[in-house]
Amino acid sequence: MTGETAASQLAEALAELDEPKVLQLVDQILSESPESASQAIAAIQSGMDQVGERFQSGEYFLAEMIFAAEVVKGVMPGLREALKAGSQKTIGKILLGTVKGDIHDIGKNLVAVIMTAAGFDVVDLGIDVRPNSFVEAIKEHQPNIVGLSGLLTLSIDPMKETVDAIKAAGLQDQVKVIIGGNPITPQIHEMVGADAWTNNAAEGVAICKKWVEVQ
Amino acid sequence: MSENIEQLFQERMARLNTTIALGEPDRVPICFGSETWIASYSGITIQEMVYDYQKLIGAAEKVIQDFAWDAHWPPLGIWPAPVFNAVGQTQYLMAGSDLDPSSTYQWPDRSPMSAEDYPKFIADPMRFIFDEMMPKRSLELAKPYPRNTVALAKGGIAFGMYLTQLGAAFGRWVEQYGVAPLLGGISDPAMDFLSDHYRGFQGIMMDIKRHPDEVVAACEAMYPLTLRMAMASFGGPPAPFPLVFLPLHVPTYLRPVDFEKFYWPTFSRLINDLASNGYKCLLFLEGDWEPHFPFLAQLPKGHVVGLMERKIVEAKKAIGDTICLMGGLDVDLLGYGTPEECVAETKRVIEACAPGGGFILSGGKALLSPNDAKPENLMAITKFVKESGGYDA
């Protein structure tokens, strides 16, 4: 089997959530030629895109997104290692965190994996992240995008505080801010004043991709 | 009980029971899930409430006095911290000790049980829970005898003190205000129990793909315990009111085909078994349930209230002749809207959901944080429903 055929099968296997086949194909690609790791990573991006599309269309539910992300999380370190450090192209950098007062991270972690699969360099600040910590991290990491996550309604005011802190530090022209999570509605988005909102991880990735394409 | 209070109590019970049985009462009943929101409303922290039950009772009583809804929402999410401290629990984060004193408790996703444990769980869930899960979830219970036994006894005594004080207040509120708790008793459908307490959400999402047969078998093994928990926590003889509370967590993350395979068998059996034993339930239907409406339509008619987080108008059309619907008002409107906007939305929701009966006005979520509802919004909504929520108006 050529590397290319294996790669296209890999995308298909991930889209079908066939974990044993994904693992087998990744092993095969790496053992045949470590240089084809970049093809495998591209295949994983394409497979994850298909999972996202099926999620958007209602064929897959969140269980499928989470499972696919877990499979990807398992194989990415091996693929990354096979590539020479620093030779991997990224399409942009995103800073993620669950805002102050909220300790929930399932949604944020899912977004981190699919953003990574989509080619973003992801810096994850963790949970209960204070507005000032976001500001400091923006200065340090110079991301294109900042993603604020929250599950509880108590995260709404800290999201606004974080957006306000980014503006007060004069960083709003450097970064786009997207907010996401269960409590976010169009009204809450307007109140918080971020650049975009979503409570759908696949849609969030699409928004961020569009932003970096424009830049 | 004075004659006026007795009459008020009877009116409220008739209004609620008629509505739950899918009939048209005199007017739309109203009751908000005023959970930890009662702390900020009465000017105290959540930390104070979870240690000092008289403060908790005072805060709940202020809401009863000020809003006079048709039932009161018991503080199921305001957990007595001394009970958890006594056993050294490790699973939840509590106000004051782990979180801001005014934060509602939070529940990190943890998996004390591993996927390899399924055979042991399935063989004897009670034994597995006592021998392996309780010491992992509560560190004092892992200590050598007699420390583990003393810790369990301390936890039991602390829980007894909590129940005694709350029980006395609930009895007094019937006499003094003519108001009963909406909920009595709580359980978790088997798959949620497995997810919430042992495998974690991330864990169970993996298990349905990697260990599907074991998840099905574990839910079957767990089922008798979930029924027993519902009946034991209700206390006393079976009754159609108050309602047994069933918070549902994983269903809306499952495809209908997976819901049918993993969740529905033990979930529908729980509701049917409770119904045939004389109980009625309140399901907290978090998330978007529309893909699962065809299942809810098969539940026993007039025995179930569904608290809808979303899509209550769609639910009215699809399942309104099977389950009584509760909800209608989003917390973003309650917390960030004006009283006028809230009343306009209340009017719209009542027009869509009240016809034919079987509708209780409420928020789509429990009220947890100060920004989940402005008091003046709840006041305006309450006034409007009492004045204009009549069926013969």
Interface residues (C-beta under 8 A of the other chain):
Chain A: L17 E19 G58 E59 Y60 F61 L62 A63 E64 I66 F67 E70 G101 D102 I103 H104 D105 I106 L152 T153 L154 I156 D157 P183 T185 Q187 I188 M191
Chain B: L93 L99 D100 S103 T104 Q106 P108 D109 F201 Q202 M205 M206 I208 K209 R210 T252 Y253 L254 R255 D258 P291 D330 V331 D332 L333 G335 Y336 G337 K365 L368 S369 N371 D372
